[in-house]
Amino acid sequence: MEFRLLGPVEVAGESGTLALGGTKIRTLLAALLLAPGRVIAMDRLVDLIWDDEPPPTARALIQTYISTLRRTIGDTGTDLIRTEAPGYLARVAEDSIDRNRFEQFVAQGRAAAADGRHREASNAFRAADTLWRGPALGGVRSRILATEAARLDEQRIAVVEARIAADLELGRTDELIGELTVLVGQHPTRSSLRGQLMLALYRAGRNADALSVFRHGREALIDELGIEPGVELTRLHEAILRSDPALLGPRPEPPMPPPAQPPPARPEPAVEPPFPVPRQLPPDAADFTGRADLVAELADVLTGGRQGPVVAALLGPGGVGKSALTVHVAHQVSSAYPDGQLHVDLRGTTNPASPAEVLGRFLRALQPNQSAIPDAADERMDAYRTLLSGRRMLIVLDDAENEQQVRPLLPGTDTCSVLLTSRNRLAGLAGAHLVELDMLSSAEATALLARIAGADRIEAAPDAVADIVASCGHLPLAVRVAGARLATRRQWTPRLLANRLTDERRRLDELAAGDQRIRASIELSFRGLELPAQTAIRRLGHLGLADFRSWVVAYALDVGIGVAEQVVEHLVDNHLVDYTFVDDTGQVRYRLHDLVRIYAREEADRNETRADLVASTARVVGGWAAVLDRLREHVVDNVHSGAIPLTTTAFTEIDPEVLGTALADPRGWLDIEQASLVTGVERAAELGLDELAVAVASVLCTSRYALNSVQDLWDRAHGVALAAARAAGNAPGEAVLLAELGQLRYEQDRFADARQHLTEAVERFRDLRDPRGEASALSALGMACRDHGYLPEAEHFLAQASAVCRKLADDRATGHCQRLIGSVQLERGNFSSADTALAEALAAYRRVGSARGEALTLRTIGLAYRARGRLADAEEAFTGALALFRQLEDANLIAFCLRGLAKTYVRMGRLDEAREPLETALATARAKRDSWAEAMVHRTMGELDLAAGRLDAAAKWLSSALDMFRAQDAALCCARTLRDIARLEQARGDETAAKAALTEAIETFRTYGSREYAELTASL
């Protein structure tokens, strides 16, 4: 069992990496592994996992995580993760943790360096660095552990510096320049790396470049840190300026000299070599770009003097650049293999070459004058390995089909190495150094495009280039083809090509140049799939999901989840599906590369019947609808009159495991699935599955989590579902979505649009004789009128809604309507009527046990008390509401209540207490991009600063609030802000400005019939 902290936190067993689950389990495991053998107290673990905001059930959750962790590890889990008061400890072997092995290698390297054994030091430091797989403690979210992660990352870069220092002592100048250039770019203010690069350039005879590196470093230090370079870097700069011979250092050593041969007795210039030296490598790509880290890693693997035969395998999808990288690396290390290099295309994705065929070819290359080659494959393998014995050769095997094709071609001697590529993951190739080749970074893709199409054209259009690279999905072959298109069409601009690539229906056609075609590359992988996997990828392409779980494939194929997981793993092994991450529910998520998805959609359109696509989509979207139906009470905001029922649809029967995952964390499930749910609505609508589209869109719309305020997703889901309902004549679905679209526009502060949609919804529900839907739409319409200042209209619609709710004997809906009525009566100054309505709302909510409704009502009661000057009562009501909102863990409503409480503190003269809740409310509003809430906080901040005599600060807050309210056409809020501005101008002594602001405010209050008109005119 191996425990990994130097990169994503992982546990690796004999069968591979274990699926640990979400971030909290990884954080728990990391905390235990960072202190092996030591008990970590439960309270400490709570702090590590949740920072300052642990849930009430934190200790119980940790016990659950421990059980899950032990179960994941297997039979030894209980022995490795032990319970010891007052917490837990990890009892693992010291060398089973990669961090410990890293520290051992580092200690060996430092000891060797101190003794002047630079080759041993370099090898030890390299061994330490190869243990890293990315930033330390990946997948862990803990503010406390982030410090430890940063410390480990710092240790890694220090080890890299120490290894480079050893390599410089060995004279390995040329091979260090490229690596150091990349490192200095990543760490521009790290003087030690910059000094090493300057020294390497100087020793390579590139004095001007060395001085340029110093100049750029000085600029970076001044710009970022405001300091000059340190003493050591400055002295090195001065030594280079005077060409100090002491800087030249040792002469370069050969990367890997061949074994020493006894010298001949006397010089014989025409001696025949003891055996032929094949040089079969294809030419290196002149425009090879990027992959500097991988080139260095593979070169180290192939020349690092490791014991035993070295097999390095580059794995990845078609077009990711495996062959180009392999040839580039092979040329880089060719001098370390003086007895030659063999190369063969194994044709694994087309017409796989048999091992016997390849062995025959290799034997002819190794003994060109030998005519007799054994017929039997086993005899050819024996002869091949015999000929390789004692030779230092590199064998390059391109495009391997599987392990069975490769094994007979492996040498039997440790003097030879193998470098191979495959679209298959080759998990059964024992002892191989496996490298998963990913897409290019944005910088690498842009650099490749520039080398092919011309740097001048690329640098002149950065936005268009970014769009091209994104459309290519950072796939090297796609970028190369796009560059070739530009290079051969000088009249084309990058923007023209970017626009042509925008249309997904044409993208694969556009990405073709000569014999390089993205469609053909993907097709090679696709045709090698088993039939169920081909069907799965076609249907996944048609669904068009950003990412997915294995159950989606199960429903798409109408098979069990176990079978689906096998299909998905087959797709993963063939690099047509990628892992993305393990979510917080412990489920693995997968994705299709964009270009693969486009190809799969084309395949679906060509080879899937409409009936099959309809049935497949219905099962998948029906599965989501079934889960949402079960989660309805957890995710739907019934306070917002969300009592409109889902349309009656025969949902897919959901797998208990899938449902259990969703029920365990409804909010987390909805957060992760929201983009897929919207895409599912679009596909269902496209295929005429209007009831499913309406069912899913309806729950999304009424979700109290508001899709994390990603309201453009709301728009997409509702737009397509509404169009589908109308096209199908689905009047109930149309009514539901109109009501919810009105609610969406209300949430977006688009009140006029909200009133229009809600008015249409009321009419539809009345035509359908659906009183529950009618009441829901009426209450939403009343709320939209209230917030826009149309108070009589709001009272009218809310009274109608309340009457319907009473007939339905629906306490929850009645409470909602009465609370809104109370708020309208408060706005109009009818305090007695407001008290009656709010008392009825509170009683109704308490009858149904709605803590959320009770809290909202208490907040409105607090507003009513504050309006009458009963500030102590107001504080008590706000405090009670706040306690309930915190129990519900609703950040939006907590901020909503804090604003009201802070304003009460201002009225009470407790100004110091008002600042913190307002800052919290402001941060929440900005995080949620809630412009209405942000404007309200700005206005209250202005009132606070005005009360404190900070007039300039108050002016800024109030001016900002007024601008925001005017942008939202919120007339009453504008008037209230103008009233505050009038007070501000009076405090400044500008009576003219004060009178103008107050006059405008009073006119608005009169127009809208609000209580402020009577309050202000009574004193005039």
C-alpha positions, 0 to 999 in steps of 0.5 A, a space after each residue: 500500500 502506497 500513500 501519496 501526498 506529493 500531488 493529488 492525495 491518493 492511496 495506491 494498492 496492488 490493483 491501482 489507485 483507490 477511489 477515496 471520495 470527496 475533498 473532506 475524506 482526502 483532507 482527513 487522510 492528509 492530516 493523519 499522514 502528515 503526522 504518522 504514528 501520532 494521535 490527531 485529536 478529534 477537535 483538531 481534525 474538525 478545525 482542519 477539515 472545516 476551518 472556522 465553520 464546522 457543521 453541528 454534525 462534524 464529529 459524526 461526519 468524521 466517524 463516517 469518513 473514517 469508516 469510509 476510508 477504512 472500507 476503501 483501503 480494505 482488509 488492513 484499513 482498521 490496522 492502518 487507521 486506528 482509533 485512539 483517544 482523543 482521536 485517530 492516528 495513521 499507523 503506516 510504514 515510513 517508506 509507504 508515504 511518498 513524502 518520507 521517501 522524498 525526504 530520504 532522497 533529499 538527505 542522500 543528495 545533500 550528503 553526497 553534494 557536501 562530499 563533492 560526489 556530484 553525480 550521486 547528488 544529482 541522481 538522488 535529487 532527481 529521484 526525489 523530484 520524480 516522486 512529485 505528481 503535481 502541487 502537494 496535497 492536491 484535492 485538499 481544502 483546508 486553510 491550515 493544511 495549505 501552509 503545509 502544502 506550500 512548505 512542501 512545494 517550496 522544498 520541491 523547488 529547493 531540491 530542483 535547484 540543488 540538483 541543477 547545482 550538481 549538474 552544473 558541477 558535472 558540466 551538463 550545461 547545454 541540457 540545463 538551459 531549456 529546463 532553467 528557462 522554463 523554471 525562471 519563467 515560472 518563478 521570475 523572482 527566484 534569484 537562485 534559479 535565475 543565477 543558475 540560468 545566467 551561469 549555464 548561458 555564460 558557459 555555453 558562450 551566450 554572454 549576451 543572453 546571460 546578461 539579458 536574463 539578469 536585466 529581465 530579472 531586475 525588472 521583475 524584482 522591481 515591478 513585483 517586489 520593489 527591490 533590487 537584485 541581491 548581492 550574489 546575483 549582482 556579483 554574478 552579473 559583474 563577473 559575466 561582464 568582465 568574462 571572469 574565467 572562474 565562472 567557466 567551471 568543469 568541462 561537459 561530460 557525455 550524457 552516458 558514455 558507452 562501456 569502455 572497450 580495450 584499445 586495439 594493439 595498433 591503430 587500424 583506421 579501416 576496422 569494421 564495427 563489430 555489428 551494424 548500427 541501425 539509425 531508424 529514427 524518423 526526423 525530429 519535428 522542426 516546429 516541436 513546441 512545449 512539453 519541456 517538463 515531459 521531455 526532461 522527465 523522459 530523458 531522465 528515465 532513459 539516461 538516468 542509469 536505473 537498474 534493469 531494462 527501462 520501458 517508458 510508455 507515452 499514453 494518450 488519445 489520438 492527436 495528443 502528440 505522442 509520436 512527435 514527443 517520442 521522436 523528439 525525446 529519442 533524438 535528445 537521448 540518442 547519444 546515450 545509445 551509441 549502438 543504434 536506435 530501432 523504430 517501428 510503427 506497430 499500426 495498433 489503431 489500423 492493421 496491427 503488426 504481429 510481433 513476428 512481423 516486427 521481429 523479422 524486420 528488427 533482425 534484418 536491421 541488426 544483421 543485414 548480411 544474414 539471410 536466414 531468419 527463423 520462421 517461428 515467432 518464439 525463435 525470432 524473439 530468442 534471436 532478437 534478444 541474443 543480438 541485443 545482449 551487451 548492446 546499448 540500443 533504444 527501441 521505439 515502438 509507435 502506436 502499440 495496440 496492447 500489452 500482448 503486442 509489445 511484450 515479445 519486442 522487449 529486450 532481455 538486457 538492461 543495457 537497452 531501453 524501450 520508448 513506446 506510444 499507445 492509445 490504450 492505457 497498457 495497465 498490464 505492462 509490468 514495470 513500465 514508466 507510464 506517462 499520460 500525455 495531456 492537452 497542451 497548455 494555452 501558452 504551449 498551444 499558442 506557441 505551436 500555432 505561432 511557429 506554424 502560422 507565423 509569430 507576426 500573425 498570431 501576436 497581432 490577434 491574441 483574442 482570435 488566437 485564444 478562440 482558435 486554441 479553445 476550439 481546438 480543445 488544446 489538442 496538438 494535432 488540431 492546433 497543428 492543423 489550424 496553424 497549417 490552414 493559416 499558413 497556407 491561406 495567407 489572406 485569412 486572418 486568425 479571426 476569420 478562422 476562429 469564426 469558422 471554427 465556432 460552428 460545431 457542425 463544421 468544426 471537424 471539416 475545418 480541422 483538416 489540412 492535407 493528410 492531417 484530419 482530426 475526424 480521421 484521427 478520432 475515427 481510428 480510436 472509435 473503430 477499435 471500440 467494442 460495440 457497446 462502447 461505440 453505442 455509449 459514446 454516440 449517445 453521450 455525444 448526442 447528450 452533449 454533457 460537460 461531464 457525467 457519472 457512470 449511471 448516465 451511461 447505464 441509463 443511456 444503454 439501458 443496462 446495469 450500472 456494473 456493466 456501464 462502468 465496464 463500458 466507461 473504463 473501456 472508453 477510458 482505456 482507449 482515451 476517448 473518455 477522461 477522468 475529471 475528478 472524484 466529487 464530494 459524494 465520492 463518485 468518479 466523473 468523466 468527460 468527453 474531449 470537445 472534439 470527440 464529443 462533436 465526432 460522437 454527435 455526428 456518429 449518433 446522427 448517422 447511425 442511431 435511429 430517432 427512436 433509439 435516441 428518444 428512448 435513451 434521452 428519456 431514460 437519462 433525463 427521466 432519471 434526473 427527473 426522478 431524483 429531483 422529484 425525491 429531492 423536491 422537499 430538500 431543494 424547492 423553495 416552498 416559501 416562494 409559493 413553489 407549490 406548483 406540482 411537477 407535471 405527472 410524468 412516468 419517471 425512470 425508476 432510479 437506482 437506489 445507489 444513485 438516489 442515496 448519493 443525492 439524498 446524502 447531500 442534496 445541495 452538493 448534488 445539485 451544485 455538481 449536476 446543474 450544468 448537466 441538468 440544463 443540457 438534459 432539458 435542452 436535449 429532451 426539448 429537442 426530441 419532443 420530450 416536453 413533459 420531462 423538459 418541464 419537470 426538470 426545468 420546474 424544479 430547477 427554477 423553484 430551487 432555493 439554491 437558485 443554481 448558485 445564482 447562475 441565472 443564465 442556466 435558468 434562462 436556457 432551461 426555461 427557454 427551451 422547456 417553455 418552447 417545447 411545452 407550447 409546441 406540444 400544446 402542453 398547457 399545464 407545463 406552459 403555465 408552470 414555466 411562465 410562472 417560474 420564468 416570472 420568478 426568474 425575472 423577479 430574481 434578476 430585478 427585471 420587474 416589468 418582465 416579471 409582471 408580464 410573465 406572471 400575469 400570463 401565468 395567472 390567466 393560464 392557471 385560471 383557464 386550467 381551473 388550477 387554483 394552486 397554480 393560480 395562487 402561486 402566480 398571484 402571490 409572485 405577481 404581488 411580490 413583484 408589484 410590491 418591490 417595484 413600488 406598486 403597492 395598491 396593485 400588490 395588495 390586490 393580487 396578494 389578497 386574491 392569492 390569500 383567499 385561494 390558499 385559505 380555500 385550499 387549507 394550505 397553511 404554508 401558502 397562506 403564511 407566505 401570502 399573509 407575510 407579503 400582505 403584512 409587508 405591503 401594509 407596512 409600506 403603506 403605513 397601515 401598521 395595525 393591518 400589518 400586525 394582523 397579517 404578520 400574526 396570521 403568517 407566523 401562526 400558519 408557518 408554525 402549524 406546518 413547522 416551516 422554520 424558514 417561513 417563521 424566520 422570514 416573518 420574524 424579519 418582517 415583524 422586525 421591520 414593522 417594529 423599527 418603523 414605529 420606533 420600537 427598536 428593542 422589539 425590532 432587535 429581538 425579532 431580527 435576532 430570532 430570525 437570524 438564529 433560524 436562518 443560521 440553523 438553515 445555513 442559508 447565507 443569502 437570508 442571513 445577509 438579508 437579516 443582518 442588514 435589517 439588524 444593522 439598520 436597527 443598531 444605527 437607529 439605536 445609536 449603536 454605530 460600532 455594532 452596525 459595521 460588521 454585519 453590514 460588511 458581511 451582508 455586502 460580501 454576500 451580495 457581491 459574491 452572489 452578484 445580487 445588485 438589489 441586495 448590494 444597493 440596499 447595503 450601500 444605502 444602509 452603509 450611507 446611513 451609518 456613516 451619516 449618523 457617525 458624521 463621516 459625511 464624505 464616506 456617506 456621500 459615496 455610499 448613498 450616491 452609489 446606492 442611488 445609481 444602482 436603484 435607478 438602473 433597476 428602475 426601483 422608484 421607492 428605493 430611489 426616493 428613500 435614498 434621496 431622503 437620506 441624501 437630503 439629510 446629508 446635504 443639510 448636514 453639509 449646510 447645502 439647503 438648496 441641494 437638500 430641498 431638491 432631493 427631498 422634493 423629488 423623494 416626497 413626490 415619489 412617495 406621494 405617487 406610490 402611496 407609501 407611508 413616508 409621504 405622510 411622515 414627511 409632509 406632516 412635519 412641513 
